[in-house]
Amino acid sequence: MLDWAIRIVINGVALVVAAKIVPNIHLILGPLGIGWIKVGIVALVFALVNTYVKPIVKALSFPITLLTLGLFSLVVNAALFLLVAWIAKSGLDIPFTVGGFPPTLGSTSIVAAILGSIVVSVVSILLGTVNFGRKAAGLR
């Protein structure tokens, strides 16, 4: 249970970093307490999408990923990033947009989603190594 909570915190930090670095990703934090609760909800949605949807999509897109030598995985990650933005904005009414998506899907939103997924991946890897150090030390 603690590992799941740490994973959500890592996802939240990675999403905030992506919103700060990539100019077309907007995650409006608002007031102190409420804003971080919304980031936590988006991070939970992000974790659920990566846990349940991503393996299915990766399995279905394996032939294309193999043909493109893995580059199609960037498209898959960007599509899942846009899915999280759509769920957050449309379903949960949390102001999280990627290049104007939702409501409009264009080249700006696709490029922002690719860049955002790269930033989230890098930050998650970096923070995950810190978490791995905690696990290796036996601090569970």
Secondary structure, DSSP 8 states (H G I E B T S, - for coil): -HHHHHHHHHHHHHHHHHHHHSTTEEE---SHHHHHHHHHHHHHHHHHIIIIIHHHHHHHTHHHHHHTTTTHHHHHHHHHHHHHHHIIIIIS---EEETTBTT---HHHHHHHHHHHHHHHHHHHHHHHHHHHHHHTT--
